[in-house]
Amino acid sequence: MKTIKLYDEAPYDREFRARICDVINTENGKTGVILDRTLFFPEEGGQSCDKGTLGGFEITHVAIDGDLIIHETDAPPDSFAKGASINGLIDWNHRFSNMQNHTGEHILSGLLHRDHASENMGFHLSDNIVTLDTAKVLTEQELQSLERKANEVIYADLPVFCRYYTKEEAETIEYRSKIELPDDIRLVVIPSIDICACCAPHVKHTGEIGIIKIIKAINYKGGMRLTILSGKRAYDFISEECRRVDDLTHILSEKRENLISAVEKLLEKTENYRLEKIDNAKKKLEGELEKIDDKAENAVIFIDEVNDITQRNAVNDLASKHSGICGVFSGNDTDGYKFIISEPGGDAREVCSILKNKFDAKGGGSKEMVQGSVNAGRDSILEALNGRR
Ligand SMILES: [Zn+2]
């Protein structure tokens, strides 16, 4: 037997009546209902399945197995009588969103093929994310032009045809996604934009998509992975981004168009403040170095953040006068310390081991000098170091 795919001919229908042909236990322990016909699109060709109810019971997944479509549900098997007639209802908002996003992907892939000689290498349409993998890397300008042209296809409100062709007929047509299929081939045609073999429901006119937005493009497997959104999902995304920008204008008390320069100024100010603090800490460190008793064996200093060179010079200075643990810890108790330690009369790596064992510190080095970072307070570090000698 074969489940008739009602969604092929009637992608806009939301409700249907069908006969229950079989009720099975699925591999994942659910009830699987097989009907003579269905509006439920199964998970197939990179697209997630339809949601909805069957006889009032929620359908948790829809799978395709050869010619059969299996509706999975948590309802017990005896909820469905073999041979009986049952009512099915699909979640229209979810379905229409998938139709908008899938047709949007065809437009982008068709334009990539037509104008950039770049094939679609992979496609994934989940309930919240849509990705498209291209064969080639595109420049920023090419991506912008691709997106603009895709939206112009929407403004043109072109028809979208979905039709089955015999293998012989299909051989005479130039189309994308040439996978070897045993039966007739279903082609989705957007005149002058795209012809692609595809099993999914699509919108009837490109205008129904509303908007196509490429929200992210990263290099991927020699080409690119584009994250794309169409229709309501794109609208929701853009609305959210607008709200975020609006919040930023309030936080920074700046106009939208000045946001970037305002953030840059703020970062510059923060960096200057940090450098000033480092400079002050360097002066403070010089004072600390003078305070240490030359006769002491260990010489350990805790100081606010200083740069690496200042810290290293201070350790070398300490090591020229003391034989024990000569260390400078730069940072604070809350964020932790970066340390550089030397031990002229011993092995600095042993000191590093103490910090690693006691405080899970990171770092290492040679017998002469170790460096790393530790998340612990000044007092407990000193206690651990003094406890050794
Ligand atoms: Zn498709």
Boltz pocket constraint, residues with backbone or C-beta under 6 A from the ligand:
constraints:
  - pocket:
      binder: B
      contacts: [[A, 102], [A, 106], [A, 196], [A, 197], [A, 198], [A, 199], [A, 200]]
      max_distance: 6.0
